């Protein structure tokens, strides 16, 4: 969530399930999302069990909306590159200014899940 990739400098939440709602600077037509975690080589323990595993991304019309429009369901690969890009999977004609990242599991850490960076890519709405 911050442009800082030092081990431990992440937005952490308790457990393996949580969500993050982001308000973008303008309405966009989302095309992809980027999730980033430190690589195993930078981890003091040599593993990244606190990295997100299964997650979904939703577009919201406003911050009070309970169920947004599903844009895709994804898996962050702990053995892949630290920065991973995920294209929008669900056909969608709507532009959104608010995006929700919903995390359903991590790679095995019992106490918390760490988010280092989440980015939304897209085309600006007219």
N, C-alpha and C positions, 0 to 999 in steps of 0.2 A: 504494500500500500504506500510505502515510502520508497524514494529512490536510493535506498541504503541497503546494501547486500551483506552487511557484517553479520556473522552468526549471532542469533538472539535478538537482533534489531528488527523484529517483525511485529505485526499486529496479531497477538495470540488470543485465542478464546478457549475457555474450559471445555474439555471433552473433545469429541470427534465430529460433532454436528453444530453448525452455526450458520449465520448469514451476515452479509454485508450489503447495504444499500448505498449506491453511489449516485449523486446528482451530477450530471455532466454540465459543462458550460453552455451547451446548446442542444437542441433536439437533433438527433442523428438517426439515420437508417443503419442499424448495426450490421457489420459484415463479419467480424471476428472478435475473439477475446484472447488476451495473453495472460497466462498465469506464470509467476516466477517464484522459485524457491532457491535457496543456496544449494550448490552442488555438494554431493557426499564428501568430496575432497576438502571442502572448507568446514565441514561439520566436526566439532570437537570429538563427537562419538563415532564418526565414520559412517553414520547412517542418517537418513532424513525421515524417520518414522513420523515426525510431526507435520510432514507435507500433506496437503490435501490429496485425496484420492478420487472419490466419486463426487461430482458436483454438477449443478445445473445453473443456467443463467436465464433470467426472465427480464422482459421489458415491462415497466410499470407506467401507467398514465399519471399517477400521483403517489406520494409517499404513504398514503393511507390505504391504498389498494391491497387487499388480502392476497389475491391470486393474480399474478401478472401473466403475460403472454410468454409461454415457454419458447426460448430461442435455441436451446440445445442441452443435451446431457452428455457429459464428458468424463474422461478419466485422465488425471495427471499421472504420467509415467515416471516413477521414482528413479528408473534407470535411464531415462532420456535426458535431453538437454535441460539445463536449469530454467531456461525461458522456453515455454511451449505455447504455440498458437493453435486456437481452436476455431474453425469457421462456424458461422451461424448454420444450424442444421435444419431448423424449421422454417418453411416458407412464411414470409411475413411482409406485409405491405405498409406496416406502421412505423412511424418515427417515434423515438423515445428520448426523454431527457433523464429518466431515472432507470437504473439497471440494478437488479438484485442478483448477487452471487450467493447460491445456497450450497453449503458443503454438507454432504451426507456421511462421509467417512474420511479417515486419514490412513496413513500407512502403518498404523499399529501403536502410536504413542497413546498411552492410557490416560494421561492427564490433560493434554492440550493439543491444539492444532495451530500451526504458524502460517500466516499469510505474509509474504514479503512484498509482492507486487501483483496488482490486477489492473489490466488495461482494457479499454473498450475501443475498438476500431470501427469506423463507419464513414458514411457519407453525410455531410451536413444537410439537414432538411431546408428547403427553400424558405 
